[in-house]
């Protein structure tokens, strides 16, 4: 096998690894969005939680908004 074939295989392997890593990161961002959305549901469903600590309620909403930014999830970075 020539050296050029080995270099091509190495480049393909590194490219595959980078593409795989990108997809894993994208999935992680989507799962983080889903997880934070599920955690904030009690603040919307139970009125006592909403009125008990409005600051914590606002912080939870900001957390969900920041992790569920569509540009961040689907483009791999902030679109702003």
Number of C-alpha atoms within 10 A of each C-alpha: 5 6 8 9 10 11 11 11 12 12 12 12 12 12 12 12 12 12 12 12 12 13 13 12 14 18 14 13 19 18 15 16 21 14 13 17 18 11 12 16 12 14 20 12 10 10 10 11 14 16 11 11 11 12 11 13 18 13 12 18 17 12 15 20 14 13 19 20 17 16 12 17 21 15 11 14 12 12 11 5
